[in-house]
Amino acid sequence: MTKAELKDFLDEKVLLYNNTSFIQDDPIQIPHLYTQKEDIEIAGFLSATIAWGNRKMIIKNAHRMMELMGNSPYDFVMEHHEDHLENLDSFVHRTFNGVDFATFIKGLKHIYTNHKGLENVFANTSLPMQERISNFKKLFFEIEHPTRSEKHISDPVKGSAAKRINMYLRWMVRNDNTGVDLGIWNTISTADLSCPLDVHSGNMARKLGILKRKQNDAKALAELDAALRGFDPIDPVKYDFALFGLGAIEKF
């Protein structure tokens, strides 16, 4: 395919998958449960944090996270006591356990109390987005915390593709009126976003000839970003729907 033909092909796939039917089988359904901004962004952040492995299990465990917070994520984060955190001990999703969950609650409270909230931390327009993610991780773990919990937020500056955080940012920033991405953060441009790079999007990008690097790491993400910005510099991350749909759903 020529570049123009490939763009048309991917645009068609974006239209196919970027609609509300996508929500029912995706963890993005969790933040869609809420209407208050802070509830949406906290529910989204925690759901994205555990978004690896089987999608049904991710969704099931993300629902359980919300239940353990009384289905009021922001209130729980800001008003919790130590005995509330003890109720999280039984939670586990793969390597993310109750200790990590409690640490993330404390980290989120720190972000809202001392750094004006999640959106504000990512809205530093003087830095490229991947550096903002790295900075977010530093701020998040300013609190006293077990070292083990640090692995649950990836650091692009250290070479990670940071798939889950980039997916979360897509959820929060994109607002194209299709009803999938929530688009509640208007201080960040979609042009600054990066594609959530995982096994599905990576393999599909390689098959289509827009990614050559074999590892799914920060260098591969930069390469993929450049290709997708060539198709749409304003909203490059919309092609996540196409790459994911082709790879995970169509098995293209």
Buried (B, 14 or more C-beta within 10 A) or exposed (E): EEEEEBBEEBBEBBEBBBEEEBBEEBBBBBBBBBEBBBBBBBBBBBBBBBBBEEEEEBBEBBBBBBEBBEBBBBBBBBEBEEEBBEBBEEBBBEEBBBBBBBBBBBBBBBBBEEBEBBBEBBBBEEEBBBEBBBBBBEBBBEBEBEEEBBEBBBBBBEEBBBBBBBBBBBBBBBEEEBBBBBBBBEEBEBBBBBBBBBEBBBBBBBEBEBBEBEEBBBEBBBBBBEBBBEBBEEBBBBBBBBBBBBBBBEEB
